Amino acid sequence: MKKWVEPFILILSIIGISLLHYLTPLQLHFLHDIYQRLYYLPIILAAFRYGFRGGLACSILVSIVYAPHILFQWGGELTLEMEKYLEILLYNIVGGITGFLSQKEQERSAQLRETARGLAESYEKLRSQSERIITIEEQLRRAERLSTLGEMAAVLAHEIRNPLGSIRGSAEILKDDYRPGDPKYEFMEIQIKETERLNRVVEDFLQMARPQPAELQLCSVQEELETIATLVAQDARKREILLVLEPPPAPVTVEADGEKLRQAFLNIIINALQATPPGGSVVISTRVVPGAGSEISFRDTGHGIKAENLGRIFEPFFTTKEEGTGLGLAITRKIIESHGGAMTVESEAGGGTTVKVRLPS
């Protein structure tokens, strides 16, 4: 409603009541008494709407338009019309007091709204700070775990890798004494293969724990993805999975260590292929997000991740695979974060998984 409408209605009501006074014969006293009381309605409404000044201004206006009726139509005899003059005084008292109380109530309401707004802002600040504290605590826990891993890695490097080399060397020497098809030859093959697998586990463990210096240079994200897609194309065909690398709308370049970036992408794609059943698909796409760098999305049609496991997939050694080490995603996120990026996973059981990597341009 426009600002001028309410004052116009109040003025119109005062004029209407006044016309009733002036046009009604004086012999109809009871009607004049009713009209006299009707003036309180616009006075009180003005007081509630506009406070002290509004109520007082309206009562003064009523007094001005009502006074000529007393003076000229009723004769202006003070002793006979004292009641009507007192009514004018009451108009002003009611308008002033009601307006004063209404104004105080309005000021109090404004203070309460301001207080509520301040409390809401304080709540938002506290919530933001609490989220920041939770994030910092999580980073500290991760740093503590990585510190522990670093200490263990030093022991593993000395106590496991050297004996593994000796075991593998001995197995290769012994294998030469047997021909393919001999059971002992097969046993030697198994021993060498398992030694290699254990060596890779130790290597992943060491890579997770030790610092990762990065040599940054401009890299084409699409070229890095094409390299990885070529490497895993044969594996995808064997698994009967459609691997799709969508071309970006525009060339996307980032400042990164190409080798480490390829390692991170390779870990993600291998996980997607392993989680996707035959006949499924893995789709890789890249786009530029204004103000947020580039986003690389890896979508698969696999079995998805259970809700209770989704929050733990980046924890070192957490895995749902029978032969998994639980280090792949942890290493991948560490690589992405070392480039100033972020990695998120969206998934639900039976609904596939989408991994999104954000990298600054």
N, C-alpha and C positions, 0 to 999 in steps of 0.2 A: 504494500500500500504506500502511495506517495505521501511525502511529509505534510503537504498542505491539506490532504483530505480530512484528517482527524480534526484539526482546528476549524476547518470549514464546517464540519458536522456539528461541533460544539456551538459555534456562533449561530448556525442556522437553528439549532434547538432553542437557544436563548431568544432569538428573534421570534420564533414560533410561539413560545410561552408568553412573551410580552404582547404579541398581537392578540392572543386569547384574552389577556388582561384588558387591553384597550378596547376590544370589540365586544366584550361581554357586559351586559347591563349591570349597573351597580347594585340593583336590587337582588341579584343572585349571589348573595354573600358566600354561600357554601362553595360555589364554583371558583370564586376568587381565592378562597382559602386553599383549595386544591392547587390552583395555578401557582400560588405563592410557595407551596411546598415543592412543586415540580422544579423550581430553580435549583434545588439542592443536587439534582441529578447531574447536570453539566458541571457544577462546581466540584463535586466529588470525583467525577470522571477525569476532569482536568487535573485535579490534585494527584490522583493515582498515576496519571500518564506523564505529567510534566513536573511533579514535585511541588515544592513550596511556592516558587514563582508562578507556576502555572495555575495552582489553586487560587492564589491571592489575586492574580490578574483576572481570572474568570469571575471571582466574587465581586471584584470592583466593577467589571463590566456589567454584571447583573444589577449591581446597585445603581449604576448610571442609567440603565434602561428602565429600571423599576421605579426610581425616585419621581420622575415626572407623573407617573400614574397616581402616586400618593398625593403629590402637591396640587395637581390640576384637576384630577377627576374626583378625588375624595375631599378636596377643599383645603388640605394642608393644615387642619386644626391639630395642634400638637397633642392636646389632651385626649382627643378622640381617636387619633391614629397612632398613639404611642406604640401599640403592638406591632404595627407595620414598620415603624422606624427601628424598633428592636430586632425585627426580622432581618432588616438590612445589616444591622450589626452582627447578627448571628451568621449571615452569609459569609462575611469576611472572617469571622472567627473560625467557622467550620473550614472554609477554604484554606486559611493559613495553617491551622493545626493539622488538618488532614494532609495537606501538601508537605508540611514539615516531616510528619511521620512517614509518609510515602517516600520522600527523598532519602531519609535515613535508611529506610528499608532497601531502596535501590542501591545506595552506597554500600550497604552491608552485603547485598547480593553480588555487587561488583567485586568487593574484596574477597568474597568466598570463591568467585570464579577465578580471580587472579591467583588465589592460594591453590585452588585445584589445578590450574595450569602450571603453577610452579612445582606442585607435587608430581604432576605428570612428567614434567621435564626432568625433575630429580630422579624419578623412577627410571626413565629412559637412560639417563646417565649412569645410574647404578647398574642397570641391566647390561649396558655396553661395557662398563668396567668389569662386571662379573664375567662376561663372556671373554673379555681380554685376559682376565686372570686365569680362567679355565684353559684358554689357548696356551698361555705361557706355562702353566703347570704341565700341560700335555707335552709341550716342547722340552721342558726340563726332564720329564720322565723319559722321553725319547733320547735326550742327550745322555741321561744316566745309563740307559740300556746300551747305547752305542759305546759309551766309555767302558762298560763291562765287556762288550764284545771286543773292543780293542785290546783289552788285557788278555782275554781268552785267545784272541787271534795270534798274539805273539807266542803263546804256549803251543797252539795248534801248528803254527808254522814250523816250529822246531821239533815237536814230538810226533807229528803225523806225516807231514809232507815228505820229509827225508826217508822215513821207513817205507812210505808208499812207493817212492822211486826205487828203492831196493827190491821191494816185493815184485813190482812190475818188471824190473830188469831180470830178476831171477826167473819169473814166469816165462818171459820171452826166450830166455836161453833154454829152459826145459822144454818149451814147445817145439824147438827145432829137432828134438830127439824123436818126435812122433809125427806120423803122417795124418793128413786130414781124414776123418772118419774114425780114427782111433778114439775111444772114450777118453783117454787121458789128454789127447789133443784138445778135445772139446772142453775138458775141465780147465786146461790152461787158458783157452779162449775166454771162458767165463771169468776166470780169475783176473785176467788182464782187463776185461771190460768193466768188471766191478771196481777194480783199482782205479781205472780212469774216472768212473762215476764218483767214487769217493774223493778223488782229487779235485773234481769239479765242484763238489760240495764245499770242500775246504777253500777253494779259490773264491767261490761266491761269498763265503763267510768272511774271508779276508777283505774282499772288495767292499763288503758292507761296512766293515769296521774302520778301515783306514781312510784317511782324507783323500778326496778326489780332486786334485788340481785340474782345472779346466783351461784349455787354450781356446779362447773365443774368437770366432771369425764369422763373417756373413755366410749363412747357409740357406739354400733353397729347401724349404720344408718338403715340397713335392718331390724333389730329386732324392732326398733321403728316404722318403716313403717308398718311392719306386724301387730303390735299391733293396729295401727290406722285402717288398712284395715279390721281387724276383727271387730272393733267397728262399722264401717260404711257399712259393707257387707250387712246387712239386709236392710238398707235404700236404697242402690244401687239396690237390687233386687226389692224392692217396686216400685222404679222409672223406672224399666226395663232398667237399665244401666249396661253395662259390665265394671266391675272394675278389672283392670289388674295390678298386681305388678310384674314387671320383675326382675328376679334375677340379681345381679350385676356380672360383669366379675370376680371381685375379692372382697374379704371382705373389707368394708369401715368402718373405725372407726374415730370418731371425739371426741374432748374434749368439752363436752357440758353439760348443765343441761337437763337431759332426759325428765323431766316433761314439761319444757317449750318448748323443741323441739317438743314433741308430740302435745302440744297445737298449735304450729305454723303449723305443718303438717296437723293437724285436720282442722284448719281454711281453709287452701288451698283446701283440698279435698272436704270439705262441699261446698265451693264456686263452685268448678268444678261440683259437682253433681247437685247443684241447677241450674247451667247454661246449663246443658246438657239435651236435650229432650229425651224421651223414644226411645230406640233403639240405642242410642249413646254409647260412651265409654269414660272411663277415664283411662289413662295409666301412671303408675308411674315407673320411671327408675332411676338408680343411676350409676354413673361412676366416676372414678378418673381422674382429669385433671392434667397432669404433670405441676408442678410448681404453681398450682392454687388451690390445695386442692381437695375437692369432690364436685360434682354437682348433685343435685336431681332435676329431671324434672317431672312436672305434666302436662300432655297433655290431653285436653278434645276436644270433637267434638261438642261443644255447639255453641251458636249463636255469640260468639265473643264479642268484646268490640268496640264501635264506636271510631273513631280516636280522636274526640273532648273530649271523656271521659277518654282515656287511660292515659293522663298525670295527672289526678286528682284522680285516684283510691286509692292512698295511703293517701289522705287528710282525716283527721278525720271528721266524719259525712257526707262524700260524699258517696252516694249510689244510685243505680238505682233500687233497690228492694223496693217493697211497704212496707214491714215490716222490712227492714234492718236498722241497726243503723249506718252503715258507719264506724265502729270501727274495724272490723275483720282484714282487710288487714293492717291497721295502726298498730295494736297490733302485728300482725305477723312480719311485717318488723322490728319493734322495737326489738322483740325477736331475730331475725336473726342477726341484727346489733350488739346487745349486745354480741353475740358470735363471733364477728369479721367477720361476713359473709356479703353477699349482696344478694338482691332479685330483679329479673327483670321479667317483664311480656311482652310477645310478643303476639299480637292479632290483628285481623281485623274483622270487622262486617261480620258475616256469615262464617268465616273461622276457628272457634275454638280459643282456648287460650292455651298458653304454659307458665307456671310459672317455672322459674329456680331459685333454691336456691344454692348459693355457700357458702361452709363452709371450713375454714382452717383445714387441717389435723393435 
